[in-house]
Amino acid sequence: MKTLPICFICLLLSSINYAQKSKIAYVDDVETVEIITIEVCFNDDAVVDKVTIINDLTSYSNQEMIDKIKRDFIGKQGDLDDGYQNNCYTETAELINKKYQNASISESNWDKCKKFQKGKFKYLDLRYADAKIKRNNKKQVEESDSFKAEYKLDWVTPCQYNMTYTKVREEKNKSLLGKTIYVNIIGLLDDSYIYKANFENEVYVGEIKKQ
C-alpha cells in the first residue's frame, strides 16, 4: 500500500483537532490509545473521490468523527505533478487521550514500573496483533510473522529504557542494527502501560500489555 502524502496526513490529523509530523493526535474520545487507518483514492484530475476506513486496522469507534474525516477529504486536490491521479494511498494515525500528552511517571511511583521489566508482552495495536514480546532486564526479543528483532535493554530509570537493535531476521532491516529506540513509560494501568517512544526523530505512542 502506498503511503499518504504528507499534506494529506496533516489533513487527517487536523480533522481530529491536532496535527504533527509523527501522525499523532491527542483527543478526548478515546480511553487510552486507538488507531484509525484510511485509504484515500484520487481520480483522473488528482481529486479525492473515495475515502475508505480500513476496519481491520482501525480501533477508533467515534462514528461521528469518522464521518467528518471522510467528508473533509472528499474533493481535496492533489498535486498533478506528483502522480496522484488514479492512485490510492493508505495511512494510519494514532489517537491518544489528552491526559497523556505531557504525562510522566513521578519518582514516587517508579516502583510500579518494575513489574514490566521482565515477562511476556503484546502490543494493544491492531497493526502488531501477531507480535510477541519476551523481555528480561537486559534483553528483549520481538517476533511476528513479518519481523523479528533482538534488542539490548538499558534501564535509565524503572520507567525509562533504551532499546538497541542487536539482531534482526529480515535482510531489509540490517540497517537498524546498532540504532536505539528511546522509550518512556508515561501511563500505568493494571496489567499494561502507555509508552512514548522516540526513534530517528519520530514519536510513537502505544499500549503494551503484560501476559
Helices and strands as residue ranges (DSSP letters): H 6-15, E 24-27, E 33-42, E 48-53, G 55-57, H 63-73, G 80-82, E 88-97, G 98-100, G 107-116, E 119-123, G 126-128, E 132-135, E 139-143, E 148-157, E 160-168, G 171-176, E 180-188, E 192-199, E 202-210
